[in-house]
Amino acid sequence: MINIGQEIRKELQAQERQVSWLATKMGCSRSTLYSIFDKTSIDTQTLLQLSRVLQRNFFALYIEELSQDANS
């Protein structure tokens, strides 16, 4: 199972960006982002916005998981 909040946090760290930078880009507070980091699921509109800002297709993680399920 994908923990999307952890994946988003890992990507932010990999890009060596601060939570405050992402909060500004997303138009939300840092506390909102910390809340997202703790979630195992997220609404698609927010995930799309995060994918655009961080330039990573987080939806691909779910597609990978579906492919692995189909091959099992």
PyMOL Python script that loads the backbone (N, CA, C, O; Angstrom):
from pymol import cmd

cmd.read_pdbstr("""\
ATOM      1  N   MET A   1       0.844  -1.182   0.000  1.00  0.00           N
ATOM      2  CA  MET A   1       0.000   0.000   0.000  1.00  0.00           C
ATOM      3  C   MET A   1       0.890   1.246   0.000  1.00  0.00           C
ATOM      4  O   MET A   1       1.905   1.297   0.694  1.00  0.00           O
ATOM      5  N   ILE A   2       0.508   2.211  -0.760  1.00  0.00           N
ATOM      6  CA  ILE A   2       1.258   3.455  -0.896  1.00  0.00           C
ATOM      7  C   ILE A   2       0.896   4.402   0.248  1.00  0.00           C
ATOM      8  O   ILE A   2      -0.280   4.600   0.555  1.00  0.00           O
ATOM      9  N   ASN A   3       1.904   4.974   0.863  1.00  0.00           N
ATOM     10  CA  ASN A   3       1.682   6.038   1.833  1.00  0.00           C
ATOM     11  C   ASN A   3       2.017   7.337   1.107  1.00  0.00           C
ATOM     12  O   ASN A   3       3.171   7.765   1.085  1.00  0.00           O
ATOM     13  N   ILE A   4       1.022   7.945   0.527  1.00  0.00           N
ATOM     14  CA  ILE A   4       1.237   9.084  -0.351  1.00  0.00           C
ATOM     15  C   ILE A   4       1.844  10.276   0.379  1.00  0.00           C
ATOM     16  O   ILE A   4       2.641  11.016  -0.198  1.00  0.00           O
ATOM     17  N   GLY A   5       1.482  10.463   1.616  1.00  0.00           N
ATOM     18  CA  GLY A   5       2.055  11.565   2.382  1.00  0.00           C
ATOM     19  C   GLY A   5       3.557  11.432   2.529  1.00  0.00           C
ATOM     20  O   GLY A   5       4.287  12.413   2.392  1.00  0.00           O
ATOM     21  N   GLN A   6       4.021  10.225   2.806  1.00  0.00           N
ATOM     22  CA  GLN A   6       5.455   9.981   2.923  1.00  0.00           C
ATOM     23  C   GLN A   6       6.149  10.161   1.579  1.00  0.00           C
ATOM     24  O   GLN A   6       7.267  10.673   1.518  1.00  0.00           O
ATOM     25  N   GLU A   7       5.494   9.743   0.506  1.00  0.00           N
ATOM     26  CA  GLU A   7       6.074   9.899  -0.837  1.00  0.00           C
ATOM     27  C   GLU A   7       6.237  11.378  -1.196  1.00  0.00           C
ATOM     28  O   GLU A   7       7.243  11.771  -1.786  1.00  0.00           O
ATOM     29  N   ILE A   8       5.263  12.179  -0.843  1.00  0.00           N
ATOM     30  CA  ILE A   8       5.340  13.615  -1.110  1.00  0.00           C
ATOM     31  C   ILE A   8       6.468  14.231  -0.293  1.00  0.00           C
ATOM     32  O   ILE A   8       7.241  15.038  -0.810  1.00  0.00           O
ATOM     33  N   ARG A   9       6.562  13.859   0.965  1.00  0.00           N
ATOM     34  CA  ARG A   9       7.634  14.374   1.830  1.00  0.00           C
ATOM     35  C   ARG A   9       9.009  13.968   1.284  1.00  0.00           C
ATOM     36  O   ARG A   9       9.931  14.782   1.250  1.00  0.00           O
ATOM     37  N   LYS A  10       9.139  12.710   0.861  1.00  0.00           N
ATOM     38  CA  LYS A  10      10.410  12.241   0.303  1.00  0.00           C
ATOM     39  C   LYS A  10      10.805  13.025  -0.942  1.00  0.00           C
ATOM     40  O   LYS A  10      11.972  13.371  -1.124  1.00  0.00           O
ATOM     41  N   GLU A  11       9.824  13.302  -1.795  1.00  0.00           N
ATOM     42  CA  GLU A  11      10.106  14.061  -3.020  1.00  0.00           C
ATOM     43  C   GLU A  11      10.544  15.485  -2.686  1.00  0.00           C
ATOM     44  O   GLU A  11      11.474  16.012  -3.295  1.00  0.00           O
ATOM     45  N   LEU A  12       9.883  16.090  -1.736  1.00  0.00           N
ATOM     46  CA  LEU A  12      10.256  17.439  -1.318  1.00  0.00           C
ATOM     47  C   LEU A  12      11.693  17.450  -0.791  1.00  0.00           C
ATOM     48  O   LEU A  12      12.464  18.357  -1.108  1.00  0.00           O
ATOM     49  N   GLN A  13      12.048  16.462  -0.001  1.00  0.00           N
ATOM     50  CA  GLN A  13      13.410  16.359   0.528  1.00  0.00           C
ATOM     51  C   GLN A  13      14.411  16.079  -0.590  1.00  0.00           C
ATOM     52  O   GLN A  13      15.506  16.642  -0.592  1.00  0.00           O
ATOM     53  N   ALA A  14      14.053  15.223  -1.529  1.00  0.00           N
ATOM     54  CA  ALA A  14      14.947  14.901  -2.653  1.00  0.00           C
ATOM     55  C   ALA A  14      15.254  16.145  -3.482  1.00  0.00           C
ATOM     56  O   ALA A  14      16.351  16.295  -4.020  1.00  0.00           O
ATOM     57  N   GLN A  15      14.272  17.025  -3.573  1.00  0.00           N
ATOM     58  CA  GLN A  15      14.469  18.275  -4.316  1.00  0.00           C
ATOM     59  C   GLN A  15      15.133  19.354  -3.470  1.00  0.00           C
ATOM     60  O   GLN A  15      15.380  20.467  -3.936  1.00  0.00           O
ATOM     61  N   GLU A  16      15.415  19.006  -2.223  1.00  0.00           N
ATOM     62  CA  GLU A  16      16.053  19.933  -1.283  1.00  0.00           C
ATOM     63  C   GLU A  16      15.280  21.240  -1.159  1.00  0.00           C
ATOM     64  O   GLU A  16      15.852  22.330  -1.153  1.00  0.00           O
ATOM     65  N   ARG A  17      13.972  21.095  -1.061  1.00  0.00           N
ATOM     66  CA  ARG A  17      13.097  22.256  -0.910  1.00  0.00           C
ATOM     67  C   ARG A  17      12.493  22.247   0.495  1.00  0.00           C
ATOM     68  O   ARG A  17      12.375  21.204   1.138  1.00  0.00           O
ATOM     69  N   GLN A  18      12.123  23.420   0.939  1.00  0.00           N
ATOM     70  CA  GLN A  18      11.550  23.592   2.268  1.00  0.00           C
ATOM     71  C   GLN A  18      10.020  23.485   2.215  1.00  0.00           C
ATOM     72  O   GLN A  18       9.397  23.739   1.184  1.00  0.00           O
ATOM     73  N   VAL A  19       9.445  23.107   3.340  1.00  0.00           N
ATOM     74  CA  VAL A  19       7.990  23.034   3.441  1.00  0.00           C
ATOM     75  C   VAL A  19       7.382  24.416   3.196  1.00  0.00           C
ATOM     76  O   VAL A  19       6.313  24.527   2.596  1.00  0.00           O
ATOM     77  N   SER A  20       8.052  25.450   3.651  1.00  0.00           N
ATOM     78  CA  SER A  20       7.531  26.811   3.441  1.00  0.00           C
ATOM     79  C   SER A  20       7.457  27.156   1.953  1.00  0.00           C
ATOM     80  O   SER A  20       6.531  27.843   1.521  1.00  0.00           O
ATOM     81  N   TRP A  21       8.438  26.676   1.163  1.00  0.00           N
ATOM     82  CA  TRP A  21       8.418  26.898  -0.290  1.00  0.00           C
ATOM     83  C   TRP A  21       7.183  26.236  -0.897  1.00  0.00           C
ATOM     84  O   TRP A  21       6.461  26.845  -1.686  1.00  0.00           O
ATOM     85  N   LEU A  22       6.953  24.969  -0.513  1.00  0.00           N
ATOM     86  CA  LEU A  22       5.808  24.238  -1.056  1.00  0.00           C
ATOM     87  C   LEU A  22       4.492  24.865  -0.612  1.00  0.00           C
ATOM     88  O   LEU A  22       3.544  24.938  -1.394  1.00  0.00           O
ATOM     89  N   ALA A  23       4.429  25.314   0.627  1.00  0.00           N
ATOM     90  CA  ALA A  23       3.210  25.964   1.125  1.00  0.00           C
ATOM     91  C   ALA A  23       2.891  27.212   0.299  1.00  0.00           C
ATOM     92  O   ALA A  23       1.734  27.464  -0.038  1.00  0.00           O
ATOM     93  N   THR A  24       3.919  27.984  -0.021  1.00  0.00           N
ATOM     94  CA  THR A  24       3.719  29.179  -0.847  1.00  0.00           C
ATOM     95  C   THR A  24       3.212  28.799  -2.229  1.00  0.00           C
ATOM     96  O   THR A  24       2.260  29.398  -2.729  1.00  0.00           O
ATOM     97  N   LYS A  25       3.840  27.808  -2.848  1.00  0.00           N
ATOM     98  CA  LYS A  25       3.433  27.362  -4.183  1.00  0.00           C
ATOM     99  C   LYS A  25       2.018  26.791  -4.188  1.00  0.00           C
ATOM    100  O   LYS A  25       1.276  26.971  -5.154  1.00  0.00           O
ATOM    101  N   MET A  26       1.644  26.105  -3.111  1.00  0.00           N
ATOM    102  CA  MET A  26       0.326  25.470  -3.023  1.00  0.00           C
ATOM    103  C   MET A  26      -0.755  26.442  -2.548  1.00  0.00           C
ATOM    104  O   MET A  26      -1.947  26.178  -2.703  1.00  0.00           O
ATOM    105  N   GLY A  27      -0.335  27.554  -1.975  1.00  0.00           N
ATOM    106  CA  GLY A  27      -1.302  28.508  -1.442  1.00  0.00           C
ATOM    107  C   GLY A  27      -1.966  27.999  -0.178  1.00  0.00           C
ATOM    108  O   GLY A  27      -3.160  28.205   0.038  1.00  0.00           O
ATOM    109  N   CYS A  28      -1.173  27.326   0.661  1.00  0.00           N
ATOM    110  CA  CYS A  28      -1.713  26.803   1.913  1.00  0.00           C
ATOM    111  C   CYS A  28      -0.698  27.030   3.022  1.00  0.00           C
ATOM    112  O   CYS A  28       0.378  27.576   2.782  1.00  0.00           O
ATOM    113  N   SER A  29      -1.034  26.617   4.218  1.00  0.00           N
ATOM    114  CA  SER A  29      -0.128  26.787   5.348  1.00  0.00           C
ATOM    115  C   SER A  29       0.810  25.589   5.480  1.00  0.00           C
ATOM    116  O   SER A  29       0.555  24.516   4.933  1.00  0.00           O
ATOM    117  N   ARG A  30       1.883  25.793   6.206  1.00  0.00           N
ATOM    118  CA  ARG A  30       2.811  24.691   6.473  1.00  0.00           C
ATOM    119  C   ARG A  30       2.117  23.602   7.271  1.00  0.00           C
ATOM    120  O   ARG A  30       2.370  22.417   7.055  1.00  0.00           O
ATOM    121  N   SER A  31       1.246  23.991   8.188  1.00  0.00           N
ATOM    122  CA  SER A  31       0.546  22.983   8.998  1.00  0.00           C
ATOM    123  C   SER A  31      -0.357  22.108   8.128  1.00  0.00           C
ATOM    124  O   SER A  31      -0.532  20.924   8.416  1.00  0.00           O
ATOM    125  N   THR A  32      -0.923  22.672   7.081  1.00  0.00           N
ATOM    126  CA  THR A  32      -1.722  21.877   6.150  1.00  0.00           C
ATOM    127  C   THR A  32      -0.842  20.834   5.471  1.00  0.00           C
ATOM    128  O   THR A  32      -1.250  19.684   5.308  1.00  0.00           O
ATOM    129  N   LEU A  33       0.359  21.233   5.077  1.00  0.00           N
ATOM    130  CA  LEU A  33       1.276  20.289   4.432  1.00  0.00           C
ATOM    131  C   LEU A  33       1.728  19.203   5.396  1.00  0.00           C
ATOM    132  O   LEU A  33       1.814  18.034   5.021  1.00  0.00           O
ATOM    133  N   TYR A  34       2.017  19.581   6.629  1.00  0.00           N
ATOM    134  CA  TYR A  34       2.412  18.560   7.600  1.00  0.00           C
ATOM    135  C   TYR A  34       1.274  17.559   7.809  1.00  0.00           C
ATOM    136  O   TYR A  34       1.513  16.372   8.029  1.00  0.00           O
ATOM    137  N   SER A  35       0.066  18.040   7.739  1.00  0.00           N
ATOM    138  CA  SER A  35      -1.096  17.156   7.838  1.00  0.00           C
ATOM    139  C   SER A  35      -1.148  16.207   6.644  1.00  0.00           C
ATOM    140  O   SER A  35      -1.443  15.022   6.805  1.00  0.00           O
ATOM    141  N   ILE A  36      -0.863  16.719   5.453  1.00  0.00           N
ATOM    142  CA  ILE A  36      -0.834  15.888   4.245  1.00  0.00           C
ATOM    143  C   ILE A  36       0.249  14.823   4.358  1.00  0.00           C
ATOM    144  O   ILE A  36       0.036  13.678   3.958  1.00  0.00           O
ATOM    145  N   PHE A  37       1.416  15.191   4.904  1.00  0.00           N
ATOM    146  CA  PHE A  37       2.509  14.230   5.050  1.00  0.00           C
ATOM    147  C   PHE A  37       2.121  13.046   5.921  1.00  0.00           C
ATOM    148  O   PHE A  37       2.668  11.954   5.770  1.00  0.00           O
ATOM    149  N   ASP A  38       1.178  13.259   6.829  1.00  0.00           N
ATOM    150  CA  ASP A  38       0.737  12.195   7.740  1.00  0.00           C
ATOM    151  C   ASP A  38      -0.385  11.334   7.164  1.00  0.00           C
ATOM    152  O   ASP A  38      -0.801  10.360   7.791  1.00  0.00           O
ATOM    153  N   LYS A  39      -0.873  11.682   5.986  1.00  0.00           N
ATOM    154  CA  LYS A  39      -2.012  10.964   5.402  1.00  0.00           C
ATOM    155  C   LYS A  39      -1.559   9.810   4.515  1.00  0.00           C
ATOM    156  O   LYS A  39      -0.509   9.866   3.874  1.00  0.00           O
ATOM    157  N   THR A  40      -2.372   8.772   4.496  1.00  0.00           N
ATOM    158  CA  THR A  40      -2.114   7.651   3.591  1.00  0.00           C
ATOM    159  C   THR A  40      -2.923   7.778   2.305  1.00  0.00           C
ATOM    160  O   THR A  40      -2.712   7.025   1.354  1.00  0.00           O
ATOM    161  N   SER A  41      -3.849   8.733   2.281  1.00  0.00           N
ATOM    162  CA  SER A  41      -4.623   8.992   1.065  1.00  0.00           C
ATOM    163  C   SER A  41      -4.848  10.501   0.960  1.00  0.00           C
ATOM    164  O   SER A  41      -4.725  11.240   1.937  1.00  0.00           O
ATOM    165  N   ILE A  42      -5.180  10.931  -0.254  1.00  0.00           N
ATOM    166  CA  ILE A  42      -5.308  12.363  -0.516  1.00  0.00           C
ATOM    167  C   ILE A  42      -6.303  12.545  -1.660  1.00  0.00           C
ATOM    168  O   ILE A  42      -6.437  11.669  -2.513  1.00  0.00           O
ATOM    169  N   ASP A  43      -6.999  13.680  -1.679  1.00  0.00           N
ATOM    170  CA  ASP A  43      -7.952  13.893  -2.770  1.00  0.00           C
ATOM    171  C   ASP A  43      -7.190  14.166  -4.069  1.00  0.00           C
ATOM    172  O   ASP A  43      -6.072  14.680  -4.053  1.00  0.00           O
ATOM    173  N   THR A  44      -7.804  13.819  -5.169  1.00  0.00           N
ATOM    174  CA  THR A  44      -7.117  13.871  -6.460  1.00  0.00           C
ATOM    175  C   THR A  44      -6.748  15.283  -6.896  1.00  0.00           C
ATOM    176  O   THR A  44      -5.713  15.472  -7.534  1.00  0.00           O
ATOM    177  N   GLN A  45      -7.555  16.266  -6.573  1.00  0.00           N
ATOM    178  CA  GLN A  45      -7.241  17.639  -6.968  1.00  0.00           C
ATOM    179  C   GLN A  45      -5.963  18.120  -6.273  1.00  0.00           C
ATOM    180  O   GLN A  45      -5.113  18.762  -6.890  1.00  0.00           O
ATOM    181  N   THR A  46      -5.844  17.803  -5.002  1.00  0.00           N
ATOM    182  CA  THR A  46      -4.634  18.179  -4.268  1.00  0.00           C
ATOM    183  C   THR A  46      -3.429  17.417  -4.801  1.00  0.00           C
ATOM    184  O   THR A  46      -2.344  17.981  -4.934  1.00  0.00           O
ATOM    185  N   LEU A  47      -3.616  16.145  -5.106  1.00  0.00           N
ATOM    186  CA  LEU A  47      -2.521  15.343  -5.642  1.00  0.00           C
ATOM    187  C   LEU A  47      -2.075  15.872  -7.008  1.00  0.00           C
ATOM    188  O   LEU A  47      -0.882  15.886  -7.309  1.00  0.00           O
ATOM    189  N   LEU A  48      -3.011  16.296  -7.818  1.00  0.00           N
ATOM    190  CA  LEU A  48      -2.682  16.887  -9.112  1.00  0.00           C
ATOM    191  C   LEU A  48      -1.873  18.171  -8.934  1.00  0.00           C
ATOM    192  O   LEU A  48      -0.876  18.381  -9.626  1.00  0.00           O
ATOM    193  N   GLN A  49      -2.297  19.017  -8.018  1.00  0.00           N
ATOM    194  CA  GLN A  49      -1.587  20.266  -7.757  1.00  0.00           C
ATOM    195  C   GLN A  49      -0.174  19.985  -7.249  1.00  0.00           C
ATOM    196  O   GLN A  49       0.780  20.630  -7.683  1.00  0.00           O
ATOM    197  N   LEU A  50      -0.036  19.029  -6.336  1.00  0.00           N
ATOM    198  CA  LEU A  50       1.288  18.660  -5.829  1.00  0.00           C
ATOM    199  C   LEU A  50       2.162  18.096  -6.942  1.00  0.00           C
ATOM    200  O   LEU A  50       3.357  18.384  -7.002  1.00  0.00           O
ATOM    201  N   SER A  51       1.573  17.295  -7.818  1.00  0.00           N
ATOM    202  CA  SER A  51       2.318  16.735  -8.947  1.00  0.00           C
ATOM    203  C   SER A  51       2.847  17.842  -9.848  1.00  0.00           C
ATOM    204  O   SER A  51       3.983  17.777 -10.317  1.00  0.00           O
ATOM    205  N   ARG A  52       2.037  18.841 -10.085  1.00  0.00           N
ATOM    206  CA  ARG A  52       2.456  19.959 -10.931  1.00  0.00           C
ATOM    207  C   ARG A  52       3.559  20.784 -10.272  1.00  0.00           C
ATOM    208  O   ARG A  52       4.568  21.104 -10.901  1.00  0.00           O
ATOM    209  N   VAL A  53       3.359  21.124  -9.003  1.00  0.00           N
ATOM    210  CA  VAL A  53       4.333  21.962  -8.304  1.00  0.00           C
ATOM    211  C   VAL A  53       5.675  21.246  -8.164  1.00  0.00           C
ATOM    212  O   VAL A  53       6.728  21.843  -8.389  1.00  0.00           O
ATOM    213  N   LEU A  54       5.632  19.967  -7.793  1.00  0.00           N
ATOM    214  CA  LEU A  54       6.869  19.215  -7.583  1.00  0.00           C
ATOM    215  C   LEU A  54       7.382  18.555  -8.862  1.00  0.00           C
ATOM    216  O   LEU A  54       8.440  17.926  -8.868  1.00  0.00           O
ATOM    217  N   GLN A  55       6.619  18.707  -9.940  1.00  0.00           N
ATOM    218  CA  GLN A  55       6.985  18.141 -11.244  1.00  0.00           C
ATOM    219  C   GLN A  55       7.279  16.638 -11.147  1.00  0.00           C
ATOM    220  O   GLN A  55       8.276  16.144 -11.672  1.00  0.00           O
ATOM    221  N   ARG A  56       6.391  15.944 -10.469  1.00  0.00           N
ATOM    222  CA  ARG A  56       6.459  14.488 -10.364  1.00  0.00           C
ATOM    223  C   ARG A  56       5.040  13.949 -10.425  1.00  0.00           C
ATOM    224  O   ARG A  56       4.146  14.456  -9.747  1.00  0.00           O
ATOM    225  N   ASN A  57       4.837  12.932 -11.229  1.00  0.00           N
ATOM    226  CA  ASN A  57       3.519  12.344 -11.373  1.00  0.00           C
ATOM    227  C   ASN A  57       3.284  11.335 -10.249  1.00  0.00           C
ATOM    228  O   ASN A  57       3.660  10.168 -10.360  1.00  0.00           O
ATOM    229  N   PHE A  58       2.664  11.796  -9.177  1.00  0.00           N
ATOM    230  CA  PHE A  58       2.383  10.916  -8.048  1.00  0.00           C
ATOM    231  C   PHE A  58       1.322   9.870  -8.385  1.00  0.00           C
ATOM    232  O   PHE A  58       1.242   8.832  -7.727  1.00  0.00           O
ATOM    233  N   PHE A  59       0.515  10.135  -9.396  1.00  0.00           N
ATOM    234  CA  PHE A  59      -0.483   9.156  -9.829  1.00  0.00           C
ATOM    235  C   PHE A  59       0.200   7.892 -10.348  1.00  0.00           C
ATOM    236  O   PHE A  59      -0.364   6.802 -10.260  1.00  0.00           O
ATOM    237  N   ALA A  60       1.394   8.032 -10.880  1.00  0.00           N
ATOM    238  CA  ALA A  60       2.135   6.884 -11.412  1.00  0.00           C
ATOM    239  C   ALA A  60       2.394   5.830 -10.338  1.00  0.00           C
ATOM    240  O   ALA A  60       2.484   4.640 -10.641  1.00  0.00           O
ATOM    241  N   LEU A  61       2.512   6.264  -9.095  1.00  0.00           N
ATOM    242  CA  LEU A  61       2.707   5.303  -8.002  1.00  0.00           C
ATOM    243  C   LEU A  61       1.521   4.336  -7.903  1.00  0.00           C
ATOM    244  O   LEU A  61       1.697   3.143  -7.660  1.00  0.00           O
ATOM    245  N   TYR A  62       0.325   4.870  -8.095  1.00  0.00           N
ATOM    246  CA  TYR A  62      -0.880   4.041  -8.028  1.00  0.00           C
ATOM    247  C   TYR A  62      -0.992   3.135  -9.249  1.00  0.00           C
ATOM    248  O   TYR A  62      -1.442   1.994  -9.144  1.00  0.00           O
ATOM    249  N   ILE A  63      -0.585   3.645 -10.400  1.00  0.00           N
ATOM    250  CA  ILE A  63      -0.606   2.831 -11.618  1.00  0.00           C
ATOM    251  C   ILE A  63       0.352   1.657 -11.469  1.00  0.00           C
ATOM    252  O   ILE A  63       0.029   0.531 -11.850  1.00  0.00           O
ATOM    253  N   GLU A  64       1.531   1.922 -10.915  1.00  0.00           N
ATOM    254  CA  GLU A  64       2.494   0.852 -10.649  1.00  0.00           C
ATOM    255  C   GLU A  64       1.910  -0.206  -9.732  1.00  0.00           C
ATOM    256  O   GLU A  64       2.040  -1.405  -9.977  1.00  0.00           O
ATOM    257  N   GLU A  65       1.268   0.254  -8.679  1.00  0.00           N
ATOM    258  CA  GLU A  65       0.666  -0.683  -7.727  1.00  0.00           C
ATOM    259  C   GLU A  65      -0.409  -1.536  -8.399  1.00  0.00           C
ATOM    260  O   GLU A  65      -0.495  -2.739  -8.153  1.00  0.00           O
ATOM    261  N   LEU A  66      -1.222  -0.918  -9.240  1.00  0.00           N
ATOM    262  CA  LEU A  66      -2.252  -1.665  -9.966  1.00  0.00           C
ATOM    263  C   LEU A  66      -1.641  -2.700 -10.892  1.00  0.00           C
ATOM    264  O   LEU A  66      -2.146  -3.818 -11.001  1.00  0.00           O
ATOM    265  N   SER A  67      -0.567  -2.337 -11.554  1.00  0.00           N
ATOM    266  CA  SER A  67       0.123  -3.272 -12.450  1.00  0.00           C
ATOM    267  C   SER A  67       0.676  -4.455 -11.685  1.00  0.00           C
ATOM    268  O   SER A  67       0.589  -5.595 -12.141  1.00  0.00           O
ATOM    269  N   GLN A  68       1.244  -4.185 -10.522  1.00  0.00           N
ATOM    270  CA  GLN A  68       1.784  -5.270  -9.706  1.00  0.00           C
ATOM    271  C   GLN A  68       0.661  -6.183  -9.226  1.00  0.00           C
ATOM    272  O   GLN A  68       0.827  -7.402  -9.185  1.00  0.00           O
ATOM    273  N   ASP A  69      -0.485  -5.599  -8.862  1.00  0.00           N
ATOM    274  CA  ASP A  69      -1.623  -6.409  -8.430  1.00  0.00           C
ATOM    275  C   ASP A  69      -2.105  -7.316  -9.565  1.00  0.00           C
ATOM    276  O   ASP A  69      -2.451  -8.476  -9.346  1.00  0.00           O
ATOM    277  N   ALA A  70      -2.119  -6.765 -10.777  1.00  0.00           N
ATOM    278  CA  ALA A  70      -2.596  -7.531 -11.934  1.00  0.00           C
ATOM    279  C   ALA A  70      -1.659  -8.681 -12.273  1.00  0.00           C
ATOM    280  O   ALA A  70      -2.094  -9.714 -12.782  1.00  0.00           O
ATOM    281  N   ASN A  71      -0.371  -8.501 -11.989  1.00  0.00           N
ATOM    282  CA  ASN A  71       0.615  -9.536 -12.282  1.00  0.00           C
ATOM    283  C   ASN A  71       0.734 -10.573 -11.176  1.00  0.00           C
ATOM    284  O   ASN A  71       1.451 -11.561 -11.331  1.00  0.00           O
ATOM    285  N   SER A  72       0.057 -10.367 -10.087  1.00  0.00           N
ATOM    286  CA  SER A  72       0.150 -11.316  -8.957  1.00  0.00           C
ATOM    287  C   SER A  72      -0.775 -12.486  -9.121  1.00  0.00           C
ATOM    288  O   SER A  72      -0.815 -13.366  -8.262  1.00  0.00           O
TER     289      SER A  72
END
""", "prot")
cmd.dss("prot")
cmd.show_as("cartoon", "prot")
cmd.util.cbc("prot")
cmd.orient("prot")
